Every structure is written in structure tokens, then in C-alpha cells.
Amino acid sequence: MKQTQQGLTLIEVLIALAIVSIAMTAVIKAASQNIKSTAYLQKKTMALWVAEEVINETRAHRLNLGASSGHQRLSTEMLGKDWYWQTNEEATANPRIKKLIVSVYDNERDKEDAAAIITLEGYVYHEA
């Protein structure tokens, strides 16, 4: 009579463990990348909200950019974090309408050396 084999050999177990470990590494890497992307999108969304708030407050005349160039650097606290932003006002073909460019930064030192997280443009009507 032939004897039937029961169970797996040591080599079969090691190969199965190697395959499972490679698959788990890929899953962990994908999850890590997803977390990084989510954090990046969250930061970008909050920066967009800050820029929209600046433009809307300017339109509602709650924020005065001044009579000169309209160039300011200020900060806003939103969702427990300080956001630094810079505005630049440019003339348009209509003297009553100004182009407002708002750049939002993660921290104050970024304004000098790094690119803005987001730059948003809007148009503001100024009465004569």
C-alpha cells in the first residue's frame, strides 16, 4: 500500500509565507499612500476655504485692502490652525473692478521661500 502525504513540506510553507508577506507589504504601502494623499487634500481644501473667506470678506467690505496697491500679508485662524495669506490687487480694464489674487501659505516663513499651497483669483467691485 502507498502512504498518503498529510500536511505541507517546509519549503511549501516558506514559499506561502513569502507570497503572503509580499502581498501584505503592497497593501501597507497602498494604505500609507492613501493616508498621505488624504492629508494633502485636507490641507489644500482648508487653504481654499481661507482664500475664499478673504475674497468674500473683501467683497462684503469687511476687509479693507487699502487705497494703494492692495498688497497685504496677514493670517487667519481656521479649524485650530493659523493660515498665512497674501493678497495682491491688480487693475482691470474696468476701473471699478479689481482683480484680487490671494495666496495661502502653511506657515509664515513659507511666504518668502516656498510656493503657496493654493492661489485663488477673484474680482472685487469698488465704488468710485
matplotlib code that plots the C-alpha trace (Angstrom):
import matplotlib.pyplot as plt

x = [0.0, 1.0, 1.3, -0.6, 1.1, -0.6, 0.4, 2.9, 6.6, 8.8, 9.6, 5.9, 5.2, 8.2, 7.0, 3.5, 4.8, 6.9, 3.9, 1.8, 4.5, 4.9, 1.2, 0.9, 3.8, 1.9, -1.3, 0.5, 2.3, -1.1, -2.7, 0.2, 0.0, -3.8, -3.3, -0.7, -3.0, -5.9, -3.8, -2.6, -6.2, -7.3, -4.6, -5.4, -9.2, -8.7, -6.3, -9.1, -11.6, -9.2, -8.7, -12.5, -13.1, -10.6, -12.2, -15.7, -14.8, -13.2, -16.4, -18.5, -16.2, -15.3, -11.6, -10.1, -7.1, -6.1, -6.1, -2.6, -1.6, -3.8, -0.8, -1.1, 0.2, -2.0, -3.1, -6.3, -7.1, -9.3, -10.1, -7.5, -4.6, -3.1, -3.0, -0.9, -2.1, -1.0, -3.2, -2.3, -4.7, -4.4, -6.2, -8.6, -10.0, -12.9, -11.5, -14.2, -13.4, -10.1, -8.6, -7.7, -5.1, -4.9, -2.1, -2.3, 0.7, 1.1, 3.3, 4.8, 8.2, 6.8, 5.9, 9.5, 10.9, 8.2, 5.2, 1.8, -0.5, -3.1, -3.6, -7.1, -8.2, -11.4, -12.8, -14.0, -16.2, -15.0, -17.3, -16.0]
y = [0.0, 3.5, 6.0, 9.3, 12.5, 14.7, 18.3, 20.5, 20.4, 23.1, 24.5, 24.9, 26.7, 29.1, 29.9, 30.5, 32.9, 34.7, 35.3, 36.5, 38.9, 40.4, 40.9, 42.5, 44.9, 46.1, 46.6, 48.5, 50.7, 51.5, 52.4, 54.6, 56.5, 56.9, 58.5, 60.9, 61.9, 62.4, 64.7, 66.7, 67.1, 68.2, 70.9, 72.1, 72.2, 74.3, 76.7, 77.1, 78.0, 80.6, 82.1, 82.2, 83.8, 86.6, 87.3, 87.2, 89.5, 91.9, 91.8, 92.5, 95.4, 93.7, 93.6, 96.7, 96.2, 99.8, 102.5, 101.8, 98.5, 96.4, 94.2, 92.7, 89.8, 88.6, 85.5, 83.7, 81.0, 78.3, 74.9, 75.3, 76.2, 79.5, 80.1, 82.9, 84.6, 87.3, 89.4, 91.3, 93.6, 94.3, 96.7, 95.5, 97.2, 98.5, 101.0, 99.9, 96.2, 95.0, 91.5, 90.1, 87.4, 85.5, 83.1, 80.9, 79.5, 76.8, 78.9, 82.4, 81.6, 79.9, 83.3, 84.1, 80.8, 78.4, 78.2, 78.8, 75.9, 77.5, 80.7, 81.9, 84.8, 86.8, 90.1, 92.8, 95.8, 99.1, 102.0, 105.2]
z = [0.0, -0.7, 2.1, 1.5, 2.4, 5.0, 5.6, 3.8, 3.5, 5.0, 1.6, 0.7, 4.0, 3.4, -0.2, 1.1, 3.8, 1.3, -1.0, 1.9, 3.1, -0.3, -0.7, 2.8, 2.0, -1.1, 0.9, 3.6, 1.1, -0.7, 2.6, 3.6, 0.3, 0.7, 4.1, 2.7, -0.1, 2.2, 4.4, 1.4, 0.1, 3.6, 3.7, 0.2, 1.0, 4.1, 2.3, -0.4, 2.3, 3.7, 0.3, -0.4, 3.0, 2.2, -1.2, 0.3, 3.2, 0.7, -1.4, 1.7, 2.7, 5.9, 4.8, 3.5, 1.3, 1.3, -1.3, -2.6, -4.3, -2.1, -1.2, 2.3, 4.4, 7.2, 9.0, 9.7, 12.3, 10.8, 12.3, 15.1, 12.7, 11.7, 7.9, 6.4, 3.3, 1.0, -1.3, -4.4, -6.2, -9.9, -12.1, -14.9, -18.0, -15.9, -13.3, -10.8, -10.9, -9.4, -9.7, -6.3, -6.1, -2.7, -2.0, 1.1, 3.0, 5.6, 7.8, 7.9, 6.7, 3.5, 2.1, 1.4, 0.2, -0.9, -3.2, -1.9, -1.1, -3.2, -5.2, -5.8, -8.1, -7.7, -8.8, -6.5, -7.3, -5.9, -5.8, -7.2]

ax = plt.figure().add_subplot(projection="3d")
ax.plot(x, y, z, "-o")
ax.set_aspect("equal")
plt.show()
